């Protein structure tokens, strides 16, 4: 196996890294980065900066100005972007938009590409993905309760979703609903719908631990939302299959972005341990501190290898379901350990907002829950082992 990063990707990573350090990190204290994520006007300002510096949406199709990055290419670029938690916002490669760009690129027809993918891929618009429900679909999507009733010319959608990231100010949504009747009764279908609309009610914004996603997380209600037949994404009854098209790569890109943040936290902790003295020597010379930095290094290294291998398999056309589950658990738990150790190394400083480590610590905790809790991925891997007996 050749682990050499191609020169063009190494150059792109350097370009993105310089942009993040010089243009984005100085903006991390901007009050428009709220407890519910960056505001929409702040997001647009960040996107404009990335566009000006030629690093906007490198993962997007080339027909919309992107670089058609492979999954491995995204691993290199997104880690560099993640060095600031605002970096993926600026590069427009944050969730849920990055996953929706990939899904639409694979599934959307030409009219849908022009109407929805083009403004999304160019950073002119944001989107949301409405699947998770309060008492229904979540880690187990088969519990989907939102219904789509076939009517003349289209469908009427009724139901409630929650933890819908970025619903506020989104230009459109992709809705997952179960067919209420007809040939595909009981099967899931994806629908495209413009926002805002009176039939799409943003009931309330949820107060959550994390604060990285533009627009925060919402409870959204669909009150007899009419969607015409031509706005079905893909084919009727194929929603769960398309969800896998989106979710396997999307859970991996979460790993990529958070790995960049872990590298940043490690750099901050290492710098502090080399500058601060206690009991007659630098902190880094105390084994209790040095060993934590070493453990961070090993966790970061292991996470990166898991990401690269899974990305490589996806680039070979493999589904990589087991590998993406494995990588999600390895990365989310390793990166959490890095965050925890960095807070500990920084001591009292780590409890303050004088560095981004405190915010990283809070935000990354959610990563062990979204895109499949660690327990669900472990269960999926264990089930595969049972099937091989």
C-alpha positions in Angstrom: 0.0 0.0 0.0 1.2 3.5 -0.9 0.5 6.1 1.8 2.2 8.9 -0.2 -0.1 11.9 -0.5 -0.1 13.0 -4.1 1.6 16.4 -4.7 -1.6 18.1 -5.8 -3.4 17.1 -2.6 -0.5 18.0 -0.4 -0.4 21.4 -2.1 -4.2 21.8 -1.6 -3.8 20.9 2.1 -1.1 23.6 2.5 -3.3 26.1 0.7 -6.3 25.3 2.9 -4.2 25.2 6.0 -2.7 28.7 5.3 -6.2 30.1 4.6 -7.6 28.7 7.8 -4.7 30.0 9.9 -4.5 33.4 8.4 -8.1 34.2 7.6 -10.4 32.0 9.7 -8.7 31.6 13.1 -8.6 35.4 13.7 -12.5 35.4 13.4 -13.1 32.7 16.0 -14.0 35.4 18.7 -16.7 36.9 16.4 -19.9 37.2 18.4 -21.8 35.9 15.4 -20.5 32.5 16.3 -23.4 31.9 18.7 -24.4 29.0 21.0 -26.5 27.8 18.0 -23.7 28.0 15.5 -22.5 30.7 13.1 -25.3 33.1 12.0 -26.3 33.0 8.3 -24.7 36.4 7.6 -21.4 35.2 9.3 -21.5 32.0 7.2 -21.9 34.0 4.0 -18.9 36.2 5.0 -16.8 33.1 5.6 -17.9 31.5 2.3 -17.0 34.7 0.5 -13.5 34.6 2.0 -13.0 31.1 0.9 -14.3 31.9 -2.6 -11.9 34.9 -2.8 -9.0 32.7 -1.8 -9.9 29.9 -4.2 -10.6 27.2 -1.7 -14.4 27.1 -1.7 -16.1 23.7 -1.9 -13.2 21.6 -3.3 -15.4 18.5 -3.0 -18.1 19.9 -5.3 -18.5 18.8 -8.9 -16.2 20.7 -11.3 -19.2 21.9 -13.3 -20.0 24.1 -10.3 -16.5 25.3 -9.6 -15.3 22.5 -7.4 -12.4 20.1 -7.8 -14.2 16.8 -7.9 -12.2 15.5 -5.0 -12.1 11.8 -4.4 -13.0 10.5 -1.0 -9.3 10.3 -0.2 -8.9 13.8 -1.5 -11.6 15.0 0.9 -9.8 13.3 3.8 -6.8 15.5 3.1 -8.7 18.7 2.4 -11.3 18.4 5.2 -8.7 17.6 7.9 -6.9 20.8 6.9 -10.2 22.7 7.0 -11.1 21.3 10.4 -8.1 23.0 12.0 -10.6 25.6 12.9 -14.2 24.6 13.7 -15.2 27.5 11.4 -13.0 26.2 8.6 -15.6 23.7 7.2 -18.2 26.4 7.4 -16.0 28.7 5.3 -15.1 26.0 2.7 -18.8 24.9 2.6 -17.9 21.3 3.4 -19.7 21.1 6.7 -22.7 19.0 7.5 -25.4 18.7 6.3 -24.6 20.5 3.1 -21.5 18.4 2.2 -23.5 15.2 2.5 -26.4 16.7 0.6 -24.1 17.8 -2.2 -22.8 14.3 -2.5 -26.3 12.8 -2.5 -27.7 15.2 -5.1 -24.7 14.6 -7.3 -25.3 10.9 -7.3 -29.1 10.8 -7.4 -30.6 14.0 -8.7 -31.9 14.3 -12.3 -30.8 17.2 -14.5 -33.6 19.5 -13.6 -33.0 18.9 -9.9 -29.3 19.5 -10.3 -29.9 22.9 -11.8 -32.6 23.9 -9.3 -31.1 22.6 -6.1 -27.6 21.2 -6.5 -26.1 24.2 -8.3 -26.9 26.9 -5.7 -25.9 24.5 -2.9 -22.6 23.4 -4.5 -21.6 27.1 -5.2 -22.3 28.1 -1.6 -25.1 30.4 -2.5 -27.6 28.3 -0.5 -27.8 26.0 2.5 -29.9 22.9 3.0 -31.1 20.5 5.6 -31.8 16.8 5.8 -35.0 15.9 7.5 -34.9 12.2 8.6 -34.5 12.0 12.5 -37.8 12.0 14.5 -38.6 12.6 18.2 -40.0 9.1 18.8 -39.3 7.4 15.5 -36.5 7.3 13.0 -33.0 8.0 14.4 -30.4 5.3 14.9 -33.1 2.9 13.6 -34.5 4.5 10.4 -37.1 1.8 10.1 -39.2 3.5 12.8 -40.0 6.3 10.3 -43.4 7.8 11.2 -43.6 10.8 8.8 -46.1 9.8 6.0 -46.3 10.8 2.3 -49.8 10.3 0.9 -50.1 10.0 -2.9 -52.5 12.7 -4.3 -53.1 14.0 -7.8 -49.8 15.3 -9.2 -47.7 14.5 -6.2 -47.7 13.8 -2.4 -48.9 15.3 0.9 -46.3 15.0 3.7 -47.3 15.0 7.4 -45.1 14.4 10.3 -42.6 15.9 12.8 -38.8 15.8 12.7 -36.3 16.9 15.2 -32.5 17.6 15.5 -32.8 18.9 12.0 -29.4 20.7 11.5 -29.4 24.0 9.8 -33.2 24.2 9.2 -33.2 27.9 10.0 -32.4 29.9 6.8 -32.1 26.8 4.7 -33.1 27.2 1.1 -34.5 23.7 0.8 -34.8 20.4 2.6 -34.5 16.8 1.7 -37.4 15.0 3.5 -37.5 11.3 4.3 -41.0 10.0 4.5 -42.8 6.6 4.5 -45.3 6.0 1.7 -48.8 5.9 3.3 -50.4 3.9 0.5 -50.0 2.8 -3.1 -47.5 0.5 -4.8 -44.7 1.4 -2.4 -46.7 1.5 0.8 -44.5 1.3 3.9 -41.3 2.1 2.0 -39.3 5.3 2.4 -39.0 8.0 -0.2 -36.9 11.1 -0.4 -38.5 14.4 -1.4 -37.1 17.8 -2.3 -38.9 20.9 -1.0 -38.1 24.6 -1.1 -38.0 26.6 2.2 -39.4 28.6 3.9 -43.0 27.6 3.3 -46.1 27.9 5.6 -46.5 24.1 5.6 -42.9 23.7 6.9 -43.1 24.9 10.5 -39.9 25.5 12.5 -41.4 24.7 16.0 -38.4 25.4 18.2 -34.6 25.6 18.2 -33.1 23.0 20.5 -30.5 23.9 23.1 -27.7 21.5 22.5 -24.1 21.0 23.7 -22.6 21.7 20.3 -22.4 25.1 18.6 -20.6 24.4 15.3 -23.4 24.0 12.8 -24.9 27.0 11.1 -28.5 27.5 12.1 -28.4 25.1 15.0 -30.8 22.2 15.4 -34.6 22.4 15.1 -37.9 20.6 15.6 -39.6 20.8 12.2 -43.3 20.0 11.5 -44.7 19.2 8.0 -48.4 20.2 7.8 -49.7 18.6 4.6 -46.8 19.7 2.6 -47.5 19.2 -1.1 -44.5 18.0 -3.1 -45.0 17.5 -6.9 -44.0 14.2 -8.5 -41.0 15.8 -10.2 -39.5 16.7 -6.8 -39.2 13.1 -5.7 -35.4 12.5 -5.3 -34.6 9.4 -7.2 -37.3 6.7 -7.3 -40.3 6.1 -5.0 -39.6 3.6 -2.3 -35.8 3.8 -2.5 -35.2 6.2 0.3 -33.3 3.9 2.6 -31.0 2.9 -0.3 -30.3 6.5 -1.1 -29.7 7.2 2.6 -26.8 4.7 2.5 -25.4 6.6 -0.5 -25.4 9.7 1.7 -24.7 8.4 5.2 -21.6 6.1 4.7 -19.4 8.8 3.1 -21.0 11.6 5.3 -20.1 9.8 8.6 -16.6 9.6 7.3 -16.4 13.2 6.5 -17.4 14.0 10.0 -14.3 12.1 11.1 -12.1 14.1 8.7 -13.2 17.5 9.9 -13.1 16.6 13.6 -9.6 15.1 13.1 -8.4 18.5 12.0 -9.8 20.0 15.2 -8.1 17.3 17.3 -4.8 18.2 15.6 -5.4 21.8 16.6 -6.1 21.0 20.2 -3.0 18.8 20.4 -0.9 21.6 19.0 -2.3 24.0 21.6 -1.7 21.5 24.4 1.8 20.6 23.3 2.8 24.3 22.9 1.5 25.0 26.5 3.3 22.0 27.9 6.6 23.2 26.4 6.1 26.7 27.7 4.7 26.1 31.2 6.9 25.0 34.1 6.0 23.3 37.3 8.0 21.6 40.0 11.3 22.7 38.5 10.8 21.6 34.9 8.6 22.0 31.8 5.2 20.3 31.9 6.2 18.1 28.9 9.0 16.6 30.9 6.6 15.3 33.5 5.6 11.8 32.5 1.9 12.4 33.4 1.8 15.2 30.8 4.2 13.7 28.2 2.3 10.4 28.2 -1.0 12.2 27.5 0.5 14.0 24.6 1.9 10.7 23.3 -1.5 9.0 23.7 -3.0 11.9 21.7 -0.4 11.4 19.0 -1.3 7.7 18.7 -5.1 8.3 18.7 -4.7 10.9 15.9 -2.5 8.6 13.9 -4.9 5.7 14.3 -7.9 7.8 13.4 -6.2 9.1 10.3 -5.3 5.6 9.1 -8.9 4.4 9.6 -10.2 7.4 7.6 -7.7 7.0 4.8 -8.4 3.3 4.4 -12.1 3.7 4.3 -11.9 6.6 1.9 -9.6 4.5 -0.4 -12.2 1.6 -0.4 -15.0 4.1 -1.3 -12.8 5.3 -4.1 -12.6 1.7 -5.4 -16.4 1.6 -5.6 -16.8 -0.4 -2.5 -19.8 0.2 -0.2 -17.4 0.0 2.8 -20.3 -0.2 5.3 -18.4 -2.1 7.9 -15.3 0.0 7.4 -17.2 3.2 7.8 -18.9 2.0 10.9 -15.5 0.9 12.3 -14.0 4.3 11.4 -16.9 6.2 12.9 -16.4 4.5 16.3 -12.6 4.6 16.2 -12.5 8.3 15.3 -15.3 9.6 17.5 -13.9 7.9 20.6 -10.2 8.6 19.8 -10.9 12.3 19.1 -13.0 12.6 22.2 -10.1 11.2 24.2 -7.8 13.8 22.6 -10.1 16.6 23.6 -10.4 15.3 27.1 -6.6 15.0 27.6 -6.0 18.4 26.1 -8.3 20.0 28.6 -6.5 18.2 31.4 -3.0 19.2 30.1 -4.1 22.9 30.0 -5.4 22.6 33.5 -7.3 25.8 34.6 -6.7 27.3 31.1 -8.5 24.4 29.5 -11.7 25.2 31.4 -11.7 28.7 30.0 -12.5 30.1 26.6 -9.1 31.7 26.3 -8.4 28.8 23.9 -10.7 26.9 21.5 -10.0 23.6 23.3 -12.9 24.2 25.8 -15.4 24.7 22.9 -13.9 21.7 21.0 -14.4 19.5 24.1 -18.1 20.4 24.3 -18.8 20.2 20.6 -17.1 16.9 19.8 -19.0 15.1 22.6 -22.0 15.0 20.2 -20.0 13.2 17.6 -20.3 9.9 19.5 -24.1 10.2 19.0 -24.9 11.6 15.6 -24.5 9.7 12.4 -25.0 6.5 14.4 -24.1 6.1 18.1 -21.0 4.1 18.9 -23.3 1.3 20.3 -25.2 1.0 17.0 -22.1 0.7 15.0 -20.7 -1.9 17.4 -23.9 -3.8 17.1 -23.7 -3.7 13.3 -20.2 -5.0 13.4 -21.0 -7.7 15.9 -24.0 -8.8 13.7 -21.7 -9.3 10.8 -19.5 -11.5 12.9 -22.5 -13.6 13.9 -23.5 -14.0 10.2 -20.0 -15.3 9.4 -20.2 -18.3 11.8 
